[in-house]
Amino acid sequence: MSAIRTIKKYPNRRLYDTAISSYITLADVKQLVMDGVEFQVVDAKTGEPITRNILLQIIAEQEDEGSPIFSTDLLTKIIRFYGDNLQNVMSSYLEKSMEMFLEQQHILRDQMTDLMSRTPMAVMSEMADRNLALWQKMQDSFFASNPTATPRSTNSSEKSEETPSEKKSG
């Protein structure tokens, strides 16, 4: 397991990445997030962890640029949870919701990749096979629940019923 990357924030607001011995920008920190790199940001003077503050700063910048994720209404509702008895519940709920969303997004992307990698004929054939199986299941269910109905595909030679003349003689 690799060590967590440490970034120091100096009083002049500059960020220093100790792994590459170089100053970096918030855009560089955002790229670390996008690349899935584990890191922590600490105040260079006090050693206090300030990763959340930096991440919130990145979110604020992203919200000011292009299309925001958070509407004013949503932000207002979130702010109302601060100091409320349910603040921890809300935090946990948001975390679990995001985890589930990301999991579903991953599954959907895998399914789309699988779908796009196959030929149209293979997709159509698979759909036809599934539909045929569903139709057969429905038909079997119908005949199992309705003893008076007989499937049309049954051959008369397979029937074990006696004819009326055999019943009289037997």
QUIFENFEN-V302942 format. One record per residue. N is the residue number from 1. RES is the residue in one letter. SS is DSSP state (A for helix, B for strand, O for the rest). PHI is phi in degrees with one decimal (999 if undefined). OMEGA is omega as a letter, one per 40 degrees, with the letter a starting at -180 (* if undefined). Layout:
BEGIN
N/RES/SS/PHI/OMEGA
N/RES/SS/PHI/OMEGA
END
This chain:
BEGIN
1/M/O/999/a
2/S/O/-80.5/i
3/A/O/-71.6/i
4/I/O/-73.5/a
5/R/B/-70.0/a
6/T/B/-109.4/i
7/I/B/-121.0/a
8/K/B/-103.4/i
9/K/B/-107.1/a
10/Y/O/-93.2/a
11/P/O/-56.4/i
12/N/O/-79.8/i
13/R/O/73.7/i
14/R/O/-87.1/i
15/L/B/-107.0/a
16/Y/B/-118.3/i
17/D/B/-87.1/a
18/T/O/-71.1/a
19/A/O/-70.8/a
20/I/O/-113.6/i
21/S/O/49.9/a
22/S/B/-154.3/i
23/Y/B/-76.1/i
24/I/B/-131.7/a
25/T/O/-106.8/i
26/L/A/-62.6/i
27/A/A/-63.3/i
28/D/A/-67.2/i
29/V/A/-65.1/i
30/K/A/-58.5/i
31/Q/A/-64.8/i
32/L/A/-60.4/i
33/V/A/-62.3/a
34/M/A/-62.4/a
35/D/O/-83.3/i
36/G/O/76.6/i
37/V/O/-79.3/i
38/E/O/-80.6/a
39/F/B/-150.9/i
40/Q/B/-136.4/i
41/V/B/-111.2/a
42/V/B/-124.7/i
43/D/B/-71.5/a
44/A/O/-63.5/a
45/K/O/-80.4/a
46/T/O/-101.1/a
47/G/O/78.9/a
48/E/O/-69.4/i
49/P/B/-70.0/a
50/I/O/-132.6/a
51/T/A/-56.9/a
52/R/A/-56.1/a
53/N/A/-60.7/a
54/I/A/-67.6/i
55/L/A/-63.6/i
56/L/A/-63.9/i
57/Q/A/-64.6/i
58/I/A/-64.3/i
59/I/A/-61.5/i
60/A/A/-59.5/i
61/E/A/-64.5/i
62/Q/A/-65.2/i
63/E/A/-67.0/i
64/D/A/-74.6/a
65/E/O/-81.5/a
66/G/O/-26.5/a
67/S/O/-85.8/a
68/P/O/-71.0/i
69/I/O/-85.1/a
70/F/O/-95.5/i
71/S/O/-78.5/i
72/T/A/-60.1/i
73/D/A/-62.3/i
74/L/A/-64.5/i
75/L/A/-61.2/i
76/T/A/-61.0/i
77/K/A/-65.6/i
78/I/A/-64.4/a
79/I/A/-60.2/i
80/R/A/-64.3/i
81/F/O/-79.9/i
82/Y/O/-66.2/a
83/G/O/83.2/i
84/D/O/-79.3/i
85/N/O/-61.0/a
86/L/O/-95.5/a
87/Q/A/-58.1/a
88/N/A/-66.2/i
89/V/A/-64.5/i
90/M/A/-62.4/i
91/S/A/-59.4/i
92/S/A/-63.4/i
93/Y/A/-60.5/i
94/L/A/-63.3/i
95/E/A/-62.6/a
96/K/A/-65.9/i
97/S/A/-62.2/i
98/M/A/-66.7/i
99/E/A/-61.1/a
100/M/A/-66.2/i
101/F/A/-61.0/a
102/L/A/-65.1/i
103/E/A/-63.6/i
104/Q/A/-65.0/i
105/Q/A/-63.3/i
106/H/A/-63.3/i
107/I/A/-62.3/i
108/L/A/-61.4/i
109/R/A/-63.1/i
110/D/A/-62.3/i
111/Q/A/-64.8/i
112/M/A/-66.1/i
113/T/A/-62.2/i
114/D/A/-62.1/a
115/L/A/-63.5/a
116/M/A/-72.5/a
117/S/A/-82.8/a
118/R/O/-99.1/i
119/T/O/-76.7/i
120/P/A/-57.4/i
121/M/A/-66.4/i
122/A/A/-65.6/i
123/V/A/-64.2/i
124/M/A/-63.0/i
125/S/A/-63.5/i
126/E/A/-63.5/i
127/M/A/-63.9/i
128/A/A/-63.7/i
129/D/A/-61.2/i
130/R/A/-64.6/i
131/N/A/-64.0/i
132/L/A/-63.6/i
133/A/A/-63.9/i
134/L/A/-63.8/i
135/W/A/-61.5/i
136/Q/A/-64.0/i
137/K/A/-63.5/i
138/M/A/-64.0/a
139/Q/A/-63.7/i
140/D/A/-60.0/i
141/S/A/-63.5/i
142/F/A/-61.7/a
143/F/A/-70.7/i
144/A/A/-71.5/a
145/S/A/-90.6/a
146/N/O/-125.7/a
147/P/O/-66.1/a
148/T/O/-81.1/i
149/A/O/-84.9/i
150/T/O/-124.0/i
151/P/O/-63.8/a
152/R/O/-68.1/a
153/S/O/-78.6/a
154/T/O/-72.2/i
155/N/O/-78.1/i
156/S/A/-68.2/i
157/S/A/-71.9/i
158/E/A/-83.5/a
159/K/O/-73.7/a
160/S/O/-107.7/a
161/E/O/-77.2/i
162/E/O/-83.9/i
163/T/O/-78.0/a
164/P/A/-56.9/a
165/S/A/-69.7/i
166/E/A/-70.7/i
167/K/A/-66.5/a
168/K/A/-69.2/a
169/S/A/-79.8/a
170/G/O/-85.3/*
END
